[in-house]
Each structure stands twice: as C-alpha cells, then as structure tokens.
C-alpha cells in the first residue's frame, strides 16, 4: 500500500462529469472552503435563467430572484415530482387539506408581485422561469422588468455578481442612478 501525503488528501481528483455532460453544459470547479483546499464541480448553466446570467443579459439580483421564484414554484408543486418511497403515518384529511393549501399559497406572493408589471413582462418571466424556454432578444427588456418585480418581492437586490466586473445591463443601471 502506498502512503499518501497530506497534500494528496487536500487536493482530491474532482469528478467533472461525463464527456456528454461537459459537451452540453458548462462545468466549473470551485472551492467550497475559505482556504480553497476542498473543491467541487458544479454545472453553472442548467436552465435558461443561468444562460441569460452567463451572457450578462440579466443581473445577479435578477438571477437570484428568478432562482427564488423557481424554488417557490417547486415547493408549490408546479413541476411533478416522484413519489416519496418512505412510509409515512397517515394523518387526518384536515392535515392534507392544510398541506395542499399551504403549497398553493407558497407562490401567491410572487404571482401578486408579477401582477404589478405589464403582461409582456409577466409572460417573458413565465417563459424563462416556469417553462425554461429560450426567450427572443426582443423580450429581454420586459423580462428584466418582471425579474425586477421579483427582486423587490424576494429582496435579492444585494446579490453581487460572483464574476466581478459588471455587465452592460449593470453599467446602464449604474449610469441611470448617477444621472438621476
């Protein structure tokens, strides 16, 4: 048995996915601890919202708000999930009704925030977030307005772009704030 040094322990061979996965998606290796010793691989372009963020069509707060909306939609049952195979104790019908109504209400606040913007903004946001479809360049400005409504709802305005330098939409927003 060969001995392993301490540096071998802290620099593991990080699995970067299959060749098919790497051909379809962007896989990045990132540190998971503050010293950068432990690494992990992560697919950074899983959905259309990620593609728009990587192309700098939307800002980091808008991307975070879209992810929060996706999480709320998942909790509300917008997408089908497989059944839980673990056995559970059966509860009263009243408990089931409460669980269903709380799942429905989970997304109601976000939908009411989207009702404050135009139909085009609401539709563009639904196309990207709910249906995960690519959006035409003409619909990017309405999409930004819809995502801005979600930024206000979820409070993600403090999200910072992990890539550092601001994109064109962030520079426009900064210039607009400076001019009044």
KEKE-3310 file (N, C-alpha, C; in steps of 0.2 Angstrom, whole numbers, plus 5000, padded with zeros to 4 digits):
npx = (5004:5003:5009:5000:5002:4999:4996:4990:4978:4971:4970:4960:4956:4944:4929:4923:4911:4903:4909:4898:4890:4899:4900:4887:4885:4891:4904:4911:4925:4925:4930:4926:4928:4935:4948:4951:4955:4947:4938:4924:4914:4903:4888:4885:4876:4862:4849:4838:4838:4851:4858:4855:4861:4874:4877:4876:4864:4855:4855:4864:4856:4843:4845:4846:4833:4825:4829:4824:4811:4809:4812:4801:4790:4793:4791:4778:4772:4772:4780:4780:4784:4793:4786:4788:4797:4797:4789:4775:4766:4749:4739:4726:4712:4710:4723:4729:4722:4726:4740:4740:4734:4743:4754:4749:4748:4761:4767:4759:4762:4773:4767:4758:4766:4771:4760:4760:4767:4768:4759:4767:4779:4776:4773:4785:4794:4787:4790:4804:4807:4797:4793:4806:4811:4820:4821:4817:4827:4820:4812:4819:4821:4807:4807:4817:4810:4800:4808:4814:4803:4801:4814:4811:4801:4807:4818:4831:4841:4853:4862:4877:4887:4896:4907:4913:4917:4905:4891:4884:4871:4871:4880:4873:4862:4869:4874:4862:4857:4866:4864:4852)
npy = (4994:5011:5026:5040:5057:5072:5083:5076:5072:5084:5089:5083:5072:5079:5075:5079:5076:5067:5065:5068:5076:5087:5091:5097:5106:5119:5116:5120:5121:5124:5132:5125:5129:5141:5142:5137:5124:5112:5106:5107:5101:5110:5112:5126:5131:5126:5129:5140:5153:5153:5153:5166:5174:5171:5176:5189:5195:5197:5204:5200:5201:5199:5186:5179:5182:5176:5162:5161:5162:5150:5141:5143:5140:5126:5121:5123:5114:5115:5108:5091:5079:5064:5051:5050:5036:5032:5026:5034:5040:5040:5054:5065:5070:5084:5088:5085:5094:5106:5105:5105:5118:5126:5124:5129:5142:5146:5151:5162:5176:5179:5179:5189:5200:5199:5203:5216:5221:5224:5214:5208:5208:5199:5187:5185:5182:5171:5162:5160:5157:5147:5139:5136:5140:5146:5164:5177:5190:5202:5201:5203:5216:5217:5205:5208:5218:5211:5202:5212:5215:5204:5204:5215:5209:5197:5202:5202:5212:5215:5205:5200:5200:5186:5185:5197:5210:5222:5219:5224:5228:5231:5241:5251:5253:5258:5270:5276:5278:5287:5298:5302)
npz = (5000:4996:5003:5007:5005:5015:5007:4996:5001:5003:4990:4980:4967:4957:4952:4936:4928:4915:4898:4890:4897:4899:4886:4884:4894:4905:4915:4930:4942:4959:4974:4990:5003:5014:5012:5000:4998:4997:4984:4972:4958:4948:4938:4929:4920:4920:4917:4907:4913:4919:4908:4903:4913:4912:4900:4903:4901:4911:4928:4943:4955:4948:4943:4955:4961:4951:4953:4967:4964:4956:4966:4975:4966:4964:4977:4978:4970:4956:4946:4942:4954:4959:4968:4986:4993:5006:5020:5028:5042:5041:5041:5047:5036:5037:5039:5027:5018:5023:5020:5006:5003:5009:5001:4989:4992:4993:4982:4979:4983:4975:4963:4964:4965:4952:4945:4946:4935:4917:4905:4895:4902:4912:4905:4898:4909:4914:4903:4904:4918:4922:4911:4906:4894:4879:4877:4865:4859:4859:4869:4881:4888:4893:4901:4910:4918:4923:4931:4940:4947:4954:4961:4970:4977:4983:4989:4984:4980:4985:4980:4974:4959:4956:4947:4946:4937:4932:4921:4905:4907:4920:4921:4914:4923:4934:4928:4925:4938:4942:4934:4938)
capx = (5000:5007:5007:4998:5004:4994:4993:4986:4972:4968:4969:4957:4954:4937:4925:4920:4906:4904:4910:4892:4888:4903:4898:4881:4884:4897:4906:4916:4927:4926:4932:4920:4930:4938:4956:4952:4958:4942:4935:4919:4912:4896:4886:4883:4871:4857:4842:4838:4840:4858:4861:4855:4865:4881:4878:4876:4858:4852:4860:4865:4850:4838:4846:4844:4826:4822:4830:4820:4804:4809:4811:4794:4786:4795:4788:4770:4770:4772:4783:4778:4790:4792:4783:4792:4796:4797:4782:4773:4760:4743:4736:4719:4711:4711:4730:4731:4720:4731:4746:4739:4733:4750:4758:4746:4749:4768:4769:4754:4765:4777:4762:4755:4772:4771:4754:4761:4771:4764:4758:4773:4785:4774:4774:4793:4796:4785:4793:4810:4807:4792:4794:4813:4812:4824:4817:4820:4831:4815:4808:4824:4818:4801:4809:4821:4805:4797:4813:4815:4797:4803:4819:4808:4797:4811:4823:4838:4844:4860:4866:4883:4890:4902:4912:4917:4916:4898:4890:4882:4865:4873:4883:4867:4858:4873:4874:4855:4856:4871:4861:4845)
capy = (5000:5017:5031:5046:5063:5077:5087:5072:5072:5091:5090:5077:5072:5081:5072:5084:5074:5063:5069:5070:5082:5093:5094:5100:5111:5122:5113:5124:5119:5130:5130:5125:5131:5148:5142:5134:5117:5107:5108:5103:5103:5112:5114:5133:5133:5121:5132:5146:5158:5153:5155:5173:5177:5170:5180:5195:5198:5199:5205:5195:5201:5197:5179:5177:5182:5170:5156:5161:5160:5143:5137:5144:5136:5119:5119:5124:5109:5117:5103:5085:5075:5057:5049:5048:5029:5031:5025:5039:5039:5043:5060:5067:5074:5091:5090:5085:5100:5112:5105:5107:5125:5130:5123:5133:5149:5147:5155:5168:5182:5181:5180:5196:5204:5199:5206:5224:5223:5223:5207:5206:5206:5193:5182:5183:5179:5164:5158:5159:5153:5142:5134:5135:5140:5152:5170:5181:5196:5207:5200:5204:5221:5215:5200:5212:5222:5205:5200:5217:5215:5198:5206:5218:5204:5192:5206:5200:5217:5215:5200:5203:5196:5182:5186:5203:5216:5222:5218:5230:5230:5234:5248:5255:5254:5262:5276:5279:5281:5293:5304:5305)
capz = (5000:4995:5008:5004:5009:5017:5001:4992:5004:5002:4983:4978:4960:4957:4946:4932:4925:4909:4892:4887:4901:4898:4880:4884:4900:4907:4922:4933:4948:4963:4981:4995:5009:5013:5010:4993:4998:4995:4978:4969:4952:4948:4932:4930:4915:4920:4914:4903:4918:4920:4901:4902:4918:4910:4894:4906:4899:4917:4933:4948:4959:4944:4943:4962:4961:4947:4957:4972:4961:4954:4972:4977:4962:4966:4983:4977:4966:4949:4942:4945:4957:4960:4975:4991:4994:5013:5023:5032:5046:5038:5045:5046:5030:5038:5038:5020:5016:5025:5017:4999:5003:5010:4995:4984:4994:4993:4976:4978:4984:4970:4957:4965:4963:4945:4943:4946:4929:4911:4903:4892:4907:4916:4900:4897:4915:4915:4898:4906:4924:4923:4906:4905:4886:4877:4875:4860:4861:4860:4876:4886:4892:4898:4906:4916:4922:4928:4936:4944:4952:4959:4965:4976:4982:4987:4992:4982:4977:4987:4977:4970:4953:4958:4941:4947:4933:4930:4914:4901:4910:4927:4919:4912:4929:4937:4924:4926:4945:4943:4931:4942)
cpx = (5004:5004:5005:5000:4998:4991:4989:4979:4968:4967:4967:4956:4946:4934:4922:4914:4908:4906:4904:4889:4892:4902:4892:4881:4891:4899:4912:4918:4928:4927:4926:4922:4934:4945:4957:4955:4953:4939:4929:4917:4905:4894:4883:4878:4865:4850:4843:4840:4847:4861:4861:4859:4872:4882:4877:4870:4854:4857:4860:4858:4844:4839:4844:4837:4823:4823:4826:4813:4804:4808:4804:4789:4787:4791:4780:4768:4769:4775:4781:4785:4788:4790:4789:4791:4796:4790:4781:4767:4754:4740:4729:4718:4712:4719:4732:4728:4724:4737:4745:4738:4739:4754:4756:4748:4757:4770:4764:4758:4769:4773:4759:4760:4772:4765:4755:4765:4766:4764:4764:4779:4783:4775:4781:4796:4794:4788:4800:4810:4803:4793:4801:4814:4817:4819:4821:4822:4826:4812:4813:4822:4812:4803:4813:4816:4802:4802:4814:4809:4799:4809:4816:4804:4802:4817:4830:4842:4852:4865:4871:4885:4896:4908:4915:4915:4909:4897:4886:4875:4866:4876:4878:4863:4862:4873:4867:4854:4861:4868:4854:4840)
cpy = (5006:5022:5037:5052:5067:5081:5083:5072:5079:5093:5084:5078:5073:5079:5078:5082:5070:5068:5072:5076:5088:5095:5098:5106:5113:5120:5117:5120:5125:5127:5130:5127:5138:5148:5140:5128:5112:5110:5104:5106:5105:5114:5121:5135:5127:5123:5138:5153:5159:5155:5163:5177:5176:5174:5188:5199:5201:5200:5199:5195:5198:5189:5176:5177:5177:5163:5155:5159:5153:5139:5137:5139:5128:5117:5119:5118:5110:5112:5096:5082:5068:5056:5048:5041:5028:5031:5031:5037:5043:5048:5061:5070:5081:5093:5090:5091:5106:5111:5107:5115:5129:5129:5128:5141:5151:5152:5162:5175:5184:5182:5187:5201:5205:5203:5214:5226:5222:5215:5204:5204:5200:5187:5180:5180:5172:5159:5156:5154:5147:5136:5132:5135:5147:5158:5174:5187:5202:5207:5201:5210:5220:5210:5203:5215:5217:5203:5205:5217:5209:5200:5210:5214:5200:5196:5204:5206:5218:5209:5203:5197:5192:5183:5193:5209:5216:5221:5224:5232:5233:5240:5253:5257:5259:5270:5280:5282:5287:5299:5306:5300)
cpz = (5000:5000:5004:5009:5011:5011:4996:4995:5003:4994:4979:4970:4959:4951:4942:4927:4919:4903:4889:4891:4900:4891:4879:4889:4901:4914:4924:4940:4952:4970:4985:5002:5008:5011:5003:4993:4996:4989:4976:4962:4952:4941:4933:4925:4914:4917:4911:4907:4919:4914:4901:4907:4915:4904:4896:4903:4905:4923:4938:4953:4955:4944:4950:4963:4957:4950:4963:4970:4959:4960:4975:4973:4963:4972:4983:4973:4958:4944:4946:4948:4958:4967:4980:4993:5002:5016:5028:5036:5042:5043:5043:5039:5031:5037:5031:5016:5017:5021:5010:4999:5004:5004:4989:4985:4994:4988:4975:4979:4978:4964:4958:4964:4955:4942:4942:4939:4923:4909:4899:4897:4911:4911:4899:4903:4916:4909:4901:4912:4924:4918:4904:4897:4885:4875:4870:4863:4863:4866:4882:4891:4896:4903:4912:4920:4926:4933:4942:4949:4957:4964:4971:4980:4986:4990:4991:4979:4980:4985:4973:4964:4955:4953:4942:4943:4931:4922:4911:4905:4917:4926:4918:4918:4933:4934:4925:4933:4946:4940:4934:4941)
residu = (UNK:UNK:UNK:UNK:UNK:UNK:UNK:UNK:UNK:UNK:UNK:UNK:UNK:UNK:UNK:UNK:UNK:UNK:UNK:UNK:UNK:UNK:UNK:UNK:UNK:UNK:UNK:UNK:UNK:UNK:UNK:UNK:UNK:UNK:UNK:UNK:UNK:UNK:UNK:UNK:UNK:UNK:UNK:UNK:UNK:UNK:UNK:UNK:UNK:UNK:UNK:UNK:UNK:UNK:UNK:UNK:UNK:UNK:UNK:UNK:UNK:UNK:UNK:UNK:UNK:UNK:UNK:UNK:UNK:UNK:UNK:UNK:UNK:UNK:UNK:UNK:UNK:UNK:UNK:UNK:UNK:UNK:UNK:UNK:UNK:UNK:UNK:UNK:UNK:UNK:UNK:UNK:UNK:UNK:UNK:UNK:UNK:UNK:UNK:UNK:UNK:UNK:UNK:UNK:UNK:UNK:UNK:UNK:UNK:UNK:UNK:UNK:UNK:UNK:UNK:UNK:UNK:UNK:UNK:UNK:UNK:UNK:UNK:UNK:UNK:UNK:UNK:UNK:UNK:UNK:UNK:UNK:UNK:UNK:UNK:UNK:UNK:UNK:UNK:UNK:UNK:UNK:UNK:UNK:UNK:UNK:UNK:UNK:UNK:UNK:UNK:UNK:UNK:UNK:UNK:UNK:UNK:UNK:UNK:UNK:UNK:UNK:UNK:UNK:UNK:UNK:UNK:UNK:UNK:UNK:UNK:UNK:UNK:UNK:UNK:UNK:UNK:UNK:UNK:UNK)
# end
